[in-house]
Amino acid sequence: MSHTAVPRRRPHLTRRLVQLYVGLALYGVSSALLVRAGLGLEPWGVLHQGLAERTGLSIGVVAIIVGAAVLLLWIPMRQRPGLGTVSNVFAIGLAMDGTLALVPGVHGLAARIAVMAAGIVLNGVATGLYIAARFGPGPRDGLMTGLHRRTGRSIRLVRTAIEVVVVATGFVLGGSLGVGTVLYAVSIGPLAQLFLRVFAVPGADPADRTVAPAPEPGTTAVTAPSPEEAILPQ
């Protein structure tokens, strides 16, 4: 008795797609909660809010524009975006504006602290979901890993330099910098590490790394880290 082999689909593709889009949506929700708390935003959120204050655009629309602009910076670094990269540009900003339209302002310090804490934890959950789906890093994470490859500098140094510039620029433009920004900075690494393990997809290729192009003369070859390595503290 013969059996016809049935081609197997890529492992857990449906789950990975669900994780990707749920994670991106929750990331937008978490960013909106930090806005409502009014105690300081995540580094890129400070820039988005500052630009929104100056342009009159919604913070979600600004996040989309900034994401698209950062994605253009991938071109000279020969970075290749994935489905998650392109989806990141639009999904987070749309979810953020939608949440801000539905969630009213928060009054009272205790309530604001609770909303801030919820936003930070939810951001860790969202990060674990969409990064573990392995459809490519977001534009901002890709900028970081691209600069790491091109310059040979450590991820820690590149990430710190980018976020200092982003936060300083956003603050000058009127973005919200406060205790929430500090708490986010010190807690997002451990939270992301925890939820990356929780939402890891069984059977997915653990060696999913960005392939770096051949180094140019006079430069040093650098192995590009996985998205997980890029976002966690180095």
URPE-V618422 format. One record per backbone hydrogen bond with DSSP energy under -1.0 kcal/mol. NH is the residue of the N-H (numbers start at 1). CO is the residue of the C=O. E is the energy in kcal/mol with one decimal. If there is no record, write none. Layout:
nh = [NH NH]
co = [CO CO]
e = [E E]
This chain:
nh = [13 16 17 18 19 20 21 22 23 24 25 26 27 28 29 30 31 32 33 34 35 36 37 38 41 46 47 48 49 50 51 52 53 54 55 56 62 63 64 65 66 67 68 69 70 71 72 74 75 78 79 84 86 87 88 89 91 92 94 95 96 97 98 99 100 101 102 103 112 113 114 115 116 117 118 119 120 121 122 123 124 125 126 127 128 129 130 131 132 134 142 143 144 145 146 147 148 149 150 151 152 158 159 160 161 162 163 164 165 166 167 168 169 170 171 172 173 175 180 182 183 184 185 186 187 188 191 192 193 194 195 196 197 198 199 204 209 219 230 231 232]
co = [10 12 13 14 15 16 17 18 19 20 21 22 23 24 25 26 27 28 29 30 31 32 33 34 176 42 43 44 45 46 47 48 49 50 51 52 58 59 60 61 62 63 64 65 66 67 68 71 72 75 74 135 82 83 84 85 87 88 90 91 92 93 94 95 96 97 98 99 108 109 110 111 112 113 114 115 116 117 118 119 120 121 122 123 124 125 126 127 128 131 138 139 140 141 142 143 144 145 146 147 148 154 155 156 157 158 159 160 161 162 163 164 165 166 167 168 169 170 39 178 179 180 181 182 183 184 187 188 189 190 191 192 193 194 195 201 207 216 226 227 228]
e = [-1.3 -2.4 -2.4 -2.4 -2.8 -2.5 -2.2 -2.6 -2.6 -2.3 -2.1 -2.6 -1.9 -1.9 -2.1 -2.9 -2.2 -2.0 -2.2 -1.8 -1.6 -2.4 -2.2 -1.5 -2.1 -1.9 -1.3 -2.6 -2.8 -2.3 -2.6 -2.2 -2.4 -1.6 -2.3 -2.2 -2.2 -2.2 -1.9 -2.4 -3.0 -2.3 -2.4 -2.4 -2.8 -2.0 -1.4 -1.3 -1.2 -1.7 -2.1 -2.6 -2.0 -2.6 -2.0 -1.2 -3.0 -1.0 -2.1 -2.5 -2.3 -2.3 -2.3 -2.2 -2.3 -1.7 -1.0 -3.0 -2.2 -2.5 -2.1 -2.4 -2.5 -2.6 -2.4 -2.4 -2.3 -2.4 -2.6 -1.8 -1.7 -2.1 -2.8 -2.5 -2.3 -2.3 -2.5 -2.2 -1.7 -1.5 -2.7 -1.9 -1.7 -2.5 -2.5 -2.4 -2.0 -2.2 -2.5 -2.4 -1.9 -2.6 -3.1 -2.4 -2.6 -2.5 -2.5 -2.4 -2.1 -2.6 -2.8 -2.5 -2.4 -2.7 -2.7 -2.2 -1.8 -3.4 -3.6 -1.5 -2.8 -2.3 -2.1 -2.0 -1.6 -2.4 -2.3 -2.8 -2.4 -2.3 -2.6 -2.3 -1.3 -1.8 -2.3 -1.8 -1.4 -2.1 -2.0 -1.8 -1.5]
